[in-house]
């Protein structure tokens, strides 16, 4: 596991801000692409923002993960 930092290392609440790589897999991008995560940018840390937002747009239009239609069961 490799953490890649951007301009600021922590947000105003003290949380570590990092991009996560496992081998050659960019975990942040994979989660967004599958619809399992929503993009949140914390300026000035915007290194991957355009590509992550595009992956989110595609996941949303494909109705993956978070963007899937809810399945309601009748009572």
N, C-alpha and C positions, 0 to 999 in steps of 0.2 A: 504494500500500500504506500502510495506517495501522495503527499499533500503539496499542492502548488498554491503559493500565496500570490496575491495581487498587490495593489498599491497599499492598502491598509490591512493589517493582520487581524484586527479585532473591531467589532462594531461598538456602538456607544454603551451596550450592555455588557461588554467584555467577552462576547462570544467569538470564537475563532472563525474567521472567514477564509475558507480554503476550497480549492477545486480538488476533487478526489480522483485518483487514478489507481487502478488495480491492473498491473501489467500494462497492456496497451489499451485498456478499456477506460474511457472517460466516464466515470460513474454518474456524475451530475447530468451529463448529456443523455446517458442511457435511461436514467430514471424519467427525465422529461419526455424523451422520445416514446417511451412506453405508456406515458400518461400517469405515471406514479408520483410525479412531483410537479409543482408549479414554479415557474421562474420567479425569483425574487432578487432584484439587483440592489446592492448597497453601494451607491456611488461614493468614491471614485472607482470602485472595483467593478468594472464593466468589460473586462477583457473578452469574455465569451458571450456577452449579452446578446449580440445580434444572432449568433448561431443557435443559442439556446431558445431565444424567442421564436425563431423559425421552426425549430423542432416542436415547440409547444403548439404553435399554430397548426402544424401538420397533425399532431396527436389529437388536438381538439376537433379539427375537421374530419378526422378519421374515427372520432368518438372512442378513443382508447382510454383505458384506466379511469381517471377522475372524470373524464368527459363522456363516459358511457351512459346510455339511457338507464335510469334506475329501473329495477325490476320489482314491481310491487306484487305482493301476494294478497289474494283476497282472503278475508277472514271467514 
